[in-house]
Amino acid sequence: MPDLSDGTIGTWAVAGRHHGLALLDPPRTAAAEPAAPGRLRALTAHPLLMPYHRLTAAVLALNAALAVWWVPGEPAARAGQLASADFVLAFAVRQQPLVNALFRLALRSPHRWPLRRRWHLAKVYHHGGVHVGASVAGSAWSLVLAVATTRTGAAWPVLAVTWTLVALLVAVCVLAAPAVRHRRHDLFEMSHRYGGWSALLLLWAQALLTGHAVWVLVLLTVLVAVPWLRLRRVPVQVERPSGHLAVLTLADGTRPTPGAYTALSRHPLGQWHGFALVPSPGEAAFRVMVSRAGDWTSSLIDAPPRHVWVKGVPTSGMATVAGMFRSVLWVATGSGIAPVLPHLLARSGESHLLWVGRRPRETYGDELLSEITGAVGGLTLWDTTTQGKPDVTDLARRLRRETGAEAVVVISNKALTWPVVHRLSAEGVPTFGAIWDS
C-alpha cells in the first residue's frame, strides 16, 4: 500500500484481467446530470420531510379523516375495526417476504428510465414509515375503544383487559421513540418484542370476553409467528483480523443476494442484531463482520461463540437499491465496508469506493483488503490516522463528479450519513443512506 501520509487521496484502479493495481487519479468522466435542485428539492431533502416521515404522516392523516367522517356513528365498533386494520398493516409491512417483494419490484425498473423516476422508486426502503404510522394509529384507536367501552358500562374483566392493553401499547410506543430507541436500544428491543407478544395475548383475551370475531387475531398471530418458525442454530467459524473486528462465517447453505441482511443472536430470547451478509467465495455460506461497538459486539469478539441463532430469511436492505443505477459511488466508513462488499463482488455495475477508516490494513487484514481491491473499479482510501478526518460530503461530491456515478450510497453512522445524504440530495444527486428505524 502506498504512503498516503502526505494528505493526498489514494485511489486504486483495477487494470487488466490479472487485477494489477496502480495508484491513479480518479477517472474524470462526465458526471450523470443531477436532477434540478430547486427550492422544493432542498425542502423535501430535509430529514423531517424524508419519505419515511411522509409515509408516517400519510397513514396518520388517513386515520384522522376516518375519525372525522366514519367513526362517530358507531365509535366502539368502528374504533375496534380500525385498530385491528392498523395493527395488521403494521405487522405485515415488516414481514421479510413482503419487504423482499417490494425491493424486487423496485429493481425491475430498467436503467433506461429517467434518473429522477428511478430515484423516487429507490426510496422503497423507507417503508418502515408505514409501520410507525399504523402502530401509532392502532394504539390511538385502542384508546378510543377503551373510552367507548367504559361509557357503555362493560363488565370489569373487559375493562381491565382493555385498559391494560392501552397502557401496554402506550409504553411500547414511548419506548420506540427515536430519542429512547437510540440511547437504550436493548430496552427498545425487549419492550417491542415482549410488549408486542403481551399485547397480542391481551387482544385474544379481549376477543374471548366480548365474543368479537377472531379472524383478524389469527392473521396477526400468524404474522408474528412466521419469522420464528425459521429459527435455527447455525455453526459459526470466527476469525479475528484484529482486536476491533471479528469475521463470522456461517455455512447454512445460504447464498445471499447483494444488499441482504439478517439478524443474529447468541440466545433466541436475548438481543438480536442485524448484519449485512457477505457471500463466501466458492461455497454456500456467508460472512458477517462484527466490529467492536458495545457490550454485545465486544463479548462476541473477545469470546467467540461456536454457534449463533438465525431468524427468518435474508432480507433486502437499503443498499439493495444500488442495483437500480448504472454506476454508484459507495461511501463507507470503518466496518461499513461489510454491506458494500457483496455489491462489489457481484459486479452488477460500475462502482467506485470511498473508504474512510483507521488503519484499514491492520484492522481488516490483507486478505479482505485484497478481496476489495480485486472487486472494485476504483478505490479511494482515506486513512484517518495519517490524513485526519475529511469533509466526507465535499469529498463525495467531488468523486461523484469525477467518476460520473449516477447515485451515491452511504454506509456509516448516523452522524455522518444524514448530513451527506441530505446535502447531496438537496443538490439534486440521488443519495441514499440508512434511516435507523429498527
N, C-alpha and C positions, 0 to 999 in steps of 0.2 A: 504494500500500500504506500502511495507516495506521501511525502511530508506535506501536510496541509496547515502547518503551524503558522504560515505567514498570513493567514486570514483569507486566502482566496477560496473560491468554491471549487471543490474537486468533483469532476464529472467523469464517470466511467462510461464508455460506449462499447457495446459488443460489436465486434467486427469479425466477419468470416465464419465458416462453419465450425472452426475449432474454438470459437469464442475467445480469440485473442483480445486482450484488454489493453487499451491505451487511454491515457489521461487526455481528454479532449475538451474543448469548449462545447457547450450545448449546441445542438443543431439549430441554425437560425432559419427556420421555415416560417412561412406565413401563418400567423395565428388564426384560428377559427374566429369568424366575425361574431363578437358577442351581441346579445340582444341589446337593443337600445335601453340604457338605464332609466332615464326619466325619473320624475318625482314619485310616480306611483310605484315603480320598481324599488326605489330606495325605501319607500314606506313599507311595502309588503315584505321587504327583506329583514325588517326589524324582528328580533326574537319574539316579541309579544304577538306579532302577526304572522308567524310562520304557519304553514298548513296544519300542523299538529294542533295548534290552538284554535285555528279557524274551524277545524272539524269538531273540536270540543264545543265551540260556541254554536255551531250549526245544530248539533244534537240537542243542546240545551234550548235553543230557540224553537225547535220543532216541538219539544215538550211544553214549552211555555205557551205556544199557540194552542196546543191541545188543552192546556189548563184553562184557557180563556173561553174556547169555543165548544169544547166537548164534555169536559169533566163535570161542570156544575150541575148537570141534570141528574146524575147518579154518582156522587163523589166517591162513595165507598167502593162500589163495584168497578167503576172505571179507573180509579186510582190503583186498585189491585191489578187490573189488567195491564195498565201501563207499566207498573213496577215490574211485572213478570216479563213483558216485552223488552224493557230496557235491560234487564239482567241477562236475558237470552242473548241480546245483541252484544253486551259487554263480554260475555264468556266466549261467544262464537268468534269474535274478531281476533281473539288471542289464540285460537286453535292453530296449531302448526300446519296442518294440511291446507287450511284456508289461506294462511299467510303465504305459503309456498305457491298456491294457485294465483294469488294476486300478483306476486312477483313474476311468475311465468307469463301472465297475461301482459304485464308491462313490457317484458323483454321481447315480446313478439313485435313490437314496433320497429319497423325497418329503419336502417340508417339513412335512407333517402328522405325520410320525413324531415320537416324543418326542425332545426335545433331547438327552437322555443317549445314546440309541441312535445318533443322528447324530454325536455327539461321538466315540463309540467307532469308528465306521466311518471318520471323518475321520483317524484315526491311520494310514491306509493308507500314508502317506509314510514310515513307519518300516520299510518292507520291507527296507531295507539291512541290518537286523539278521540276516536270514536269510542274506545273502551272507557276513557276517562269521562266523557260526556254522558254515556249511557249509565255508568256506575253511579255518578252523582245524581242523575235524574231518577234512577231507580230507587236510590236511598231517599230522595225527596218525596217520591210517591209513596214510599213505605211510611213516611211520617204523616202524610195526608191521610193514608188509610188508617193509621193508628188513631188520629184525632177523630175521624168519622166513625170508627168502631167504638170509641169511647162515648161519643154522643148518642149512639144507638142503645147504650146500656148493655153491652155484651157481657157474657159471663166472665168472672175474674180470671179463669185459666186462659181464656182467649186474650184478654187484655194483658196479662203477664207475659205471654209469649210474644205478642205483637210489640209491646214497648221494649222488651229485652232485645228483640230483633232490631228495632230502630236505634237503640243505644249502641249496639254492636256495629251496625253499619256506619253510624256517625264516627265511631272510634277508628274504624278501618279507613274511612275517607281522610280523617285528620292525619293519621299516621302515614298516609300515602302522599301528603302534600310535599312538594319538592323540597322545601326547607328542612322537613323532618327526614324525608327519604334519603337525601344526600348525606346528612350528618349521621343518621342512625339507620344505615341500610339493613343491618341484621334485624333490627326491631321492625322495620317496614316489611321485610320478607316474611318473618314469622307471623306478624299480625295479619298480613294479606292471606297467607296460606291457611292458618288455623282459624282466623276470623271468617274467611270465606267458607270453610267447611262447617263451622258452627252456625253460620247464617243459613246454610242450606238445610241443616238439621232442624233449625227453628222454623223454616218455611214448611218443611214436612209436618212438623207438629201443628203449625197453624192450619194447614190444609186438613189434617185429620180431625182437628177440633171443630172446624167450621163446615166441613163437608164439601169444600170447594174442589173443583176439578184438579187432578194431579198430573195431567199430561205434560204441562209446562215444567213441573218439577222433575219428571222423568227425563225430559230433554236436558235440563240444567245438570242433573246428576251425571248423565252420560258425558256431557261436555267437560265436567270436572274430572271424570274418571279416565277419559281416553288417554291423556299423556302418561298417567301412572300405570296403565295396562302394558306399556312398553318399557317399564323399569327393568334394568338389567345391570348385573355386576360384571365388570369387564377387567381382565388382567391388564396391567399397565407396566411399561418399561420407562424408567426415568433416567434421563441424562442431565447433568448439571454443568453446562459450559462455564459457569461462574457462580459465585455466591448470590448473584442477583437474579438468576434465571434457572428454571427447570423446564426441560422439554419432555413432555409425556407422549408416548406412542401407545395407542390403543388399537389392538388388532381384533376388531369385532366384525370384519367383513364389509365395512362401510367404505365407499369411495365418494366422499362428499363433493358436491359441486362448488365451484368458486363462490365465495361470499357466505357460505353456510356457517352456522354456529350451533353449539349445543350446550346444555347445562350439565355440569359435573358436580358430584358431591362425594364426600368421604363417608357420609351416613345419610340414608334416604330421607330421614325426618329432620336433618340438620340443615346447614346452609347449602344453598345451590349457587353456583357461579357460572356465568356464560362465557364461553371461549370460542374464538374463531377456529375453524378446522383447516389444517394444512395437510393435503394428501401426502402419504409416504411414498416415495418413488418405488415403483415396481411391486407394490403389494396392496392388498385390500385392507388398508389401515389408514389411520390419520394421526396427526400430531397436534398438540396444543402447546402453546408457550405460556408459561406461568411466571410472571415477574413479581418480585417482592413489592407488595403494595398494601400490606395489612397483616393481621394475625393469621387469617386463614391461608393466604398465599405463603407467608413466611413459614408456617408449620409444614406445609406441603414441600417446600424447598428443603428445609432442614431435616425433615423426617419423611422421606418419600414413601408413599403407600405402594402396596403390591396390587391393589385393586381399587377402582373407583366406580361409582354408580353413575349411570347414564339414563336419562329420562326422555321419552318421546322420540322424535325423529329429527335429523338435522334440519335446521330452519334457515330460510333465506334472511340475510341481514342487510343493513344499509348498503354495504359495499357492493352488493349484487347488482345495483343499478349501473355500475360501470360498464356492463355489457351492452348498454343502450347507446354507447358512444363509440365513434371510430377510434378516438385516441384520448388518453386520460393522463393527467398529471396526478400522481399519487403523492400525498404529503403525509409522512409518518414520523412520529417521534418515539424513540425507545422501542418498547415491545409492541408498539402499534404496527410494526412490520409484519406481525402474525396474520392479521386479516388481509394484508396486501399480497403476501407471498402466493396464495392459491391463484390469484388472478394473473400474476406474473408467470407462474408455471403453466397456466392454461394457454398463454399466448393468444388470448382472444382478440387482441387489438394492439395498436401501437401504444406504448406506455413509456413514461419517464418517471423515475422515483426520486423524490427529495426526502432524504432520511436524515433526521436530526437526532443526535443522541450522544451519550458519553462513552467514549472508548468502545465503539461498536465491535471491533475485532476481539478485544479482551472479554467483553461481556457476552457476545453471542457465538464466538468461536469461528475458526477458519472454515469449517465445513459449511455452516449456514451462510457465511458471507460469500463463499464460492457459489453456492446454490443461487443466491440472489443475483450476483453479477452475471451468472450464466443465463439468467432468465429475462432480465430487464433490458429494454432497448437503450436506456441511458440512466445512469445513477449519479445524482448529486449528493455527496456525502458531507455532512457538516458535523464535525466533532466539537462539541461544546467545551471540552476540556482544553482545547488549544485555540479555538476560534471564538469562544464566548457565545452568548445567546444571540441568535439572529432575529431580525424582524421577519417572522415567517410569512406574514401577509405580503410584504413587499417582495420577498424572495419568490413566493409562489406566483405572484402577479408577473414578475419578470420571466420566470421559467415558462409560464403558460404562453406568453407571447413568443418566446424564443423557440419552443418546441412545437407550437401550433396545436396544442391539445384542445379538444372540444370541451372537456369538462375537467374539474378538479375534485378529487375525493380526499378528504382529510380524516386521518385516523390518529387521534391524540386525546389529551384530556380536555375537559370541558372549557377550562380557562383559555386554552389556545384554539380549540376547534370553533367555538361560536364566533369569535371575532373574525377569523379567517373566512368562514362560511358566509357570514352576513355582510362583510365588507366587499368581498368579491361578487356576491350575488347582487348587491346594490349597484355594482358597476356593470351588471349585465352578463356576468360569467356564470354558467351553470356550475355550482359548487355545492358539495354535499358533505354532511358530517353527522355523527350520532346525535340523538336528541335526549338520551338518558331518561327514558320513560318507563323503566322497569328496574 
